[in-house]
Every structure is written in C-alpha cells, then in structure tokens.
C-alpha cells in the first residue's frame, strides 16, 4: 500500500532559486517601488521585465520535462504539510503570459498614469498583484494556491479602489471583495472535504490518492498508509461531487461566473490598464486555471454544473453587452461572456480548448482594453480647461477612426478575434470549444443541448455587440463637439504616443492566428498539442465520459458543420450590427439622445437581467432584516438578561459587603488584636533588667525540664 | 615495663604524627591567625593613617580565604578525625566555613562603605582582631568533636562577641556588652556544668568514641536528660534560640551594623552545626530530641514573630526575626534524617543571603538618614526607589513568598517536616508544622511594614534629590540576584547539597 508521506517526500532542485526569483522580484517591486517617486514606472517595469526573462529561461529549461520541488513546511499531529512547486507546460505558459501582459501594462501605464500623484502606489500594487498571481501559478499545493488566491483578491481590491476618493470606486472595490469572499467560502469548503479524505492538500498526493479511491456501496473510500499507520477514509459518495462543486465556487467568484459575476462590471472603476491586466487577461482567468489544476478531480455531476454555469454566464453577459453606453462596460460584459465560454469548455471536458481560449482571450481582450484606454486617455485630455464629460461613454465618441488610426487598427483586429472570425486567434479557440461542446451534447443528449444552443446564440450576440461598438466609436461623426457645442474639439484630439500605442499594437498582432500556428484548424495549433486533456482520476462509476474516449471520426464528422455554422452566425451578427448601427442608420441616429434603452428586452439587457436589483432589493434586504432582528434580540433580550444579572450581582454584593464588614473584618480585627496582645506578652520578657532576664531564662529552662522529664 | 614503654612510645609517635598531619588540614584557621597577627603588627608598627592598610590586609586575607576555600572544596570528602579526635574535618563543615568567610568579608565591605563605621573598624586593630577571633571560633565550632573543644570554641566566639559589642564609645554599648557578658557567662556555666555531667556519665570527652556512646546509652534517663539539656543550653545561647534568646535584641540594637550582620549569621549557623554533631552522637540514647527541639522550635518561632510585631526599630525587628528563623532551622534539625539535614542547610544558606542583603540595605538607609527607626523610613521609596525595591524583594524573601528563594527554603522545609510527620507519626512534628505555617503568616505583618513605610507614607525630611547610580545599588543587586536565581533554579544548590557527604 502506498504511503502518503512517500508521495509528499521532499524533492529538491538546483532551480529552486530561479523559481523563488519569480516570486521575489515582484514582491521586491511592491516593497521598493513606493519609495521611487517619479522613477517608479521605470523601476517597476525593469523588475517585471527581468521577471519575464526568468520565466522565459525556466520555460526553455523545463518545457519538455516538468519539474517538481517539494519541502516540508510544518507538521500538525500526524499530518505533514508541505510546500511544492510544479512547473509543467501549463504553469510555464501562464507565468509567461502573466509577466508579459504585466510588462506591457506597466509600459502602457507609464503614460496613462503620468499625471497621477499617487503613481508610485499604483505601480507598487501592480507588483503585489504579479507576486500573488505567480504564487497561484507556481504552487502545486491547494493550500498555497488558496493563500495566493486571497492575495490576488486583496491586490484586485486595492487596484479597483485605487481612486478611493471616488465613492463609486471604493464601493466597487468592496463589492468585488465581498462577492469573491462568497466564492472563496466554497473553495475552502472544498479544501476541507479533500483534506478530510486524503489528509493532504498537495495536488500530487490528492491525485495519487484519488486514483486509488473507490466507490463501495455508495461510499467514497480510500485506503492508504500515513507514516506507517493504515488510514481508511470513507464518506458518502455525494461528497465527491460536492467537493468538486465547492472548489468550483472559488472559480465562480474569481472568474466572475453566474451568480457572482456582478462585481466585474463595477470593477471597471479601476484604472483602465488595471482592467486590462487583472479584469481581462490574468486574474479572472485564475479561476479557469484553478479548474484546469483540479480538472481531473471533478466527477460527472460537478462537471455538469460547471458546464451549465458557464453556458448561462456566457449567454447572460452577451445579452447585457448589447445595450451598454460605457465602452468599458461593454468590454467587461464581453469578458464575463468569454470566461463563460472557458468555464463551459472545462465543464464539457474540453480542457485544451478552454485553456487555449484563455490564452487567446488574454491577448485580444488586453488589446481591446488598452485600445479603449487610449481612447479614454485621449478624450480625457479634451476635458482640460473645457467642460466635463464622461470620456468612457460611447455617446460622445464616433468617427474616431480618422483621429486615432493606430488605435482603430488595434481595436478592429482584437475585435475580429473576439467575434471569432477566421484568421484571428479567437476563431481557433472558440471553434475548438464549440466542437467539443457539440460532441458532448450529442453524447449526453436531452436537455444538454440547451448549453449548446446558448453557446451558439452567444456567437451571434458577440459579433453583434463587437461591431456595434466599432461602428459607434470609430464610424460616423464625432458627436462630442455637438454635445458640448465646441467646434474646435476635433482638432485637439490626437493619437496616443508610443508608450500607449505600442503595447496595444503588440496585443493586436498576437490576436492573429499565426502566433498559434499557421492553420485554421485548432487541433493543429501548438497550444492544443502542448496542453493535452488529461484523463479523469475519479472512481469510474462517478467519472464523466472523457472526450478522449470519443472516436476521432465523430470529431471529423462534426468539424465542418460547426466551423461553417459558427462563421455564418458571426457574420450574421456582423450584418445585423451593420444594419442597425452603420452611419446614418435609425438606431445610430437616435442613439445620442437615449438615456437608456427602450422596451422590455432593452431594459433587461441594459440592467443585466436585473441581477443587481435582485441582490439589492431581496437578498440585501433579507440580510439587513435578519441583522436588525438579531440586533433587536441582542438589545432587548440578551442585554436585558445581562443587566438583570448585573443588578442581581449588585444586590448580592451589598449583602456580602455587610457580611464582610461585620463577620470577616471582625474576625480579622479580632485576630490582629489578639496577635498584638500575645506580642505584647512575649515582648514583656524583655525588660531592661539583666538579673530579671537571666531569671526568666532559668525559669523557662526549669519549666521545660519539669515538663519533659517528670 | 619496657614493652609498656615501647607501647607508650609508639602511641606517642602515632599521636605526634597525627598532629603534624592534622596541621595541613587546618590551613583556613591558620590563615585566619596569620591575618589576625598581620593586622595586629600593622597597627603596632604604623602610627598614623592606618585605615587603608588595615582594611587592605583584612579584606585581602578574607578574600584569599574565600577563593581558596571555594577552589579546594570537595563535596564528598570523607570525614577525618584530627588531633587525637579533637577535631573532625568534613565537607559539610567546609561549606559552612565558606559561608562564614563570605559573611565576614561582606561585613568588612559594609563597614568600609559606611562613613560612620569605617573609622571605627579600620582606625585600629581591635575590631578586626575581635572579628577574626570570632571567625576562628566559628570555624573551630564546625570542626569540634570533643566536648572540651566545643566549649573552648564557643567561648572564643562568645568573648569576641562581647568585645565587638562593647568596643567604641557610648554608654548604651557598654551596658549592652555587660548584659551580654553576664548572660553569656550564665549560659556558659550551665553548659559547662552539663558537660561535666556527661563526662561523669561516660568518662570521655570525645563524643565520637564508642566509650562515650556506650556510656550515654547506659546512663539513667533522668540524669541523661538533664545533662544533655544543660549542654544544649549553651548551644541555644549561641543559636539565639528560645529560651536563651533574650540577649539578642539589646545587643543587635546597640552594636554597629556590620557586627550585627556577623552576629546574626555566623554564630547561629555554627551552633546549628554543633547541634547536628551532638544529635548524631546521642541519637541512640533515651534523650528525646524530637520532643525537646519541637517545643523549642514552636516556642522560638512564636515568641520571635509575635514580639517582632511591636518593634519600631529595624535592627530589633531583625533580631526577633532571627530568633524566629533559628526556630525554623531547629524544625529542620529535629527531623534528623538526610532530608532534614539538607533542608536545614538550604534554609541556612538562603537565610545567610537574605540577612546579608537585609542588613546591607538597611545600612544604606541608615547612611542616608542616620537612623534605623521605622519613622525614618517614611517616604524614602520615592527618593531612593531602586534601593527600596531591593529591600522589598528581601522582605518578601524573608517572609517566604514567591518569586524569591525564601519561598523555596520554607517550602522545602515544610515539605520535609510534613513528610517527617507522615513517616514517623510523631505528634510534635505535626504541631511544629502547624505552628510554622501560622507563624509565616504572622511574619508578613512586620516584614512588609518597612516597604509599606517606604512607599505609602510621606516622610518629614524632604530629600528632593533623586537617587542616581551608587555603588550600593550594584552590591545590593549582587545580593538580591541570587535570591531570584535560586528561586527559579533552586535545583542548582539542591544538587550541590545532594552531592555533599554530611557526616558529623
């Protein structure tokens, strides 16, 4: 029988300092950047650049041979806690992406935050974020992943609330933090279930023991040795599903899935480069990354939940993105929708496709956010010395294609990738997901076609809101001069400088297909080759049907159909957008006067299915009512009881004081008085007369002799 | 005839040999005598400004003695009879001698630090000769195993003590010395009379010989009881124990502080040692030691503690306190088992440290105010906070409360007494135990009075100057620190005691 302590026995490597460097460099940046004043952007950018180099070096060394490092942390009773690092292709890819996006965002922010007084603090927070994110990526121990998971939450909170002077920003930071906490409650529950069963949170140990566990009479049983003692862990089989779903809750919070996704649109209160780094490319993807890490531990039921949540999220967010005025809100809902795709992919077992979409999305969505950032930044310059307006509102934009050509280029390329049109990265990854989804729905049948239908409808919607955005921002007339009545404004608007345009363009270039392989078939991409879908490790009777077991022919048969349908649907979305929002179209003309969308569907879309109102009017009210009831109980029942007890005490105290004064003190005084009397008696021997003294002594001696001898 | 003569000659030869061998073992006593002579000669040769020289000679002789004794200390030395059974050297005696030397050395340091006493002590040789004489007597007391030797050594201590009390100007001193002398003479007379009875009963003065022990066992109980009790009286006089304690308050009050420090420690501990020796050679007789000592202990601690309650003078208070402590030591002695010996020695040494510290610190206050009356302590806690806190610690230790070693001493003592009661079932031991506990409570009243006056009362004299660093603080800390140390790590000293081979 296998011994748990053997699985988690320490493993060392000469590369430990390099891995630690990946963690230490960003936290060093966090610790020092705050003191750098004006030099802060360059200092922190240089540190992140060197971190990227370290990540690249490690990637070249360990790409083909994964590295495991493990050491003992502490021991609690019989249970050995360890720390462990695991560098496989997934971790290496993620660390490259995180550092790469972080570097470009640092560069972009150098210009974007140039005039902000608290710039050093901003760059310090970015360092903290990178550190936390690297922790999630590098550690192979669920406990450490959880610790860094929380640190990521903290840095996200700090960055959303960076402009905390704005009430809305601090509220948004609170909201993000609290909703993430709700998800983390699930995460920690999952950890407890796994620890109860396996006595370790090391992923290697959990996986090894998961292989050995069996379902016996509906019980989830695992038998192993721990330090020479035999351990038989057994619990109801439903805990296996529950554990998977509980861990998924963590991802629901962090990756903004239904029903906790409402924090992400509000999180756009943070600086736009932060939105690009954290709320598009990396942090929100951490949930998907975590799902990939625990993918093999999920059983069929948990995976179904994951798939359904993903599909619902993707569809709901796509609907919400249709009618927003704020450009960042559109991108935020789009991000939620795309994350829904990734989660859906994980749920159907399309591990490689989901991670592929994570990577492509990281680039094109970061590109979109940075481009939007340039627009906002350049429009913001127009506010100087003039009237105030909201530079994020698409109603003030229009026709920017001529003024901001580079931004237009970057934005359109990234949009095409988002819409999933051939030749762009999004096409490859989205098609891979849709293909696996179609196969999965065919296997499952029945109601499981609904996620497929939702996912395909989302394709139309994505293309529609993407091109609606492009038409409203870059085509037609520049609407701002008309609104403010200032004709000189168009001449003042300029393209952003190289600090901001270069990162955007780099992301745009990475949104083409070619960085991922010169192919239109996702299966031929190197990413799909590198990140192979693993086999499920849960007991057979609970495991989902793995897509690896499906014959190749099934995929080939569906491939063309799915390809063609998705391209047609995307084009349909594009066409509808052109019809409704091309310059001079009816919707485009009235757009500027609208306060909010008309009609029931428009309202549902604009208010994101009234989810916020639901929370605020029902859940929040219920919680407040409950807390008021508890406060009442506390004040009128508990406090009263305590007060009564206190009064009773005072009464008893009076009685005891009387007793104390009369009897106890009396006794003490009596003792003192009698002791004193005895003292006077004994002292009286001591007269000054020597003859008397000697006499007394002899009397004593004789008395004693008489007493004892006679 | 020739054979007898030869035998005698052989016996004489052996005796001579034993004498010459014995001299080597007496090096501490010889050192003392040499020191005494040096001081005397220095005083005779030089005319003016003799203080520094006399102080240097005496302090360096005692320091040398202390260091040499510590270095040559062997815990498990076999007891050795010297000078035809007059003297027995043992490890226990050596340990006590170290304690005596330490006390005497500290008394000299105290004298040197005090303006008032430095002049008296070091301007002529009288004081130091008496002090060295006292020390020599005490050394010999721990070594005596012969009734004659015991008597002589006790007398050496006594006569030195009378001199130390009476030297210097002052009517009160002379009166105290005279009273002391008369009282001591009476006690000596009783002891000597008792000794002559013992000699009459056994035909031997050497208490370690078989003849002595056989004779004692054969004696009629009534006669034996009275004889031993009379000898005991002399020892009790030196111990300052009930009922021969009456001299001590007057003597303590009028003698200078360094002298009182020596009085309160050296003769007492030497007497305890003599008592051990007397008990060990009369253990098997009909004399009921437990009964006698039990009553003496109960009487001593009661009288000492209760009388101390009414004192208004720190020195008198400490005199009564030392009567009580002597009684506590007696309750350890009366157990006469190994545990009893160890707790008594432990108690004796903690008492030594506590008393040194108490007298030293009170002298510091005396130097500041010129008086040792309780009223003069009022409010000094504010102007001399550090010294006052040190004194508080010492008083807590004297009472026997944690966290100081006085607590361990009392704890070990009472545990041993209770165990003694459990194992023998002797009622008197139980009574000693009960009285000991009650008296400990009583002692809190008067010990804590000085700190109470220091911290909670305001004084008449206004000393505005805050206390800066003084050397006495260092010395005081040096004395108080072992009290803490031995509280937390009392096992260090207990281990040492365990390794010592106590043979009397």
Interface residues (C-beta under 8 A of the other chain):
Chain A: X675 X676 X678 X679 X680 X681 X682 X683 X685 X686 X688 X690 X693 X694 X696 X697 X698 X700 X701 X704 X705 X707 X708 X709
Chain B: X178 X179 X182 X183 X186 X187 X190 X222 X225 X226 X229 X233 X242 X243 X244 X246 X247 X249 X250 X288 X291 X292 X295 X302 X303 X306 X307 X308 X309 X310 X442 X445
